[in-house]
Amino acid sequence: MLEYKVVEVSTVVEDLLEEVLNEWTGKGWNFEGMQFAMRESSRRPSMAFVIFTRESAAQGSE
């Protein structure tokens, strides 16, 4: 079974995004993608959602 992890980053800067990516991939999660939330009044994203997956250790019945 596939598990998902979504990490919200409220300050979208390069260093913080790198920190999140390195932290969670170091814990065994696989980077799947990144989504940005934009404000109409700014060209910069107001927040980012970093998405990770991993195979679940628990074997559940379906």
N, C-alpha and C positions, 0 to 999 in steps of 0.2 A: 504494500500500500504506500502511496506517495503522500508525504507530509509537506505542507506549505508553511513558510514563515514570511511575514511581511513586516518590514522595519520602516517606520515613519521617520523621516529626517526633516526637521522643521527649519533648519538653517542649511540651505543648499550651497555648499562651498566644496571645492575639490578635496581638501584635506579631510573633511568630515565624511564625505562619500567614500573615500579610500579607506578610512578607518572602519566604517561599517562593513564594506566588502571584505577587508582583511580579517576582521573579527569573526564574521559568520562563516566564511569559507574555511577559516582555521578551525572552526568547531565542527566541520564535516558537512556543512550545507553547500549546495550547488547554486551558484548565481543563475537566475532565470531571466531577470529583466528589471527595468526601472521605469517608473511612471512619474511624470512631473505634473504638479498642480500649478496653474498659471493664474496670475492676477491680470485683470484687464488694464490696470493702470501702470503695469511694469513689464519690462521685457524679460526680467529674471523670474525663474520659478519661485513660488512662495514655499513649496515643500516638495519632497520626493518620497516615493514609496519604493523600497528596494525589495525585490521578491526572490526568495530562495526556496529550494526543494531538497528533499532527501528521502531515501527509502526508510519507511518506518521499521523499527526493530520489532514491534508487536505484530503478530500474525492474527488478525481478527477474522471471524467467520463472516461470510457474505450471504 
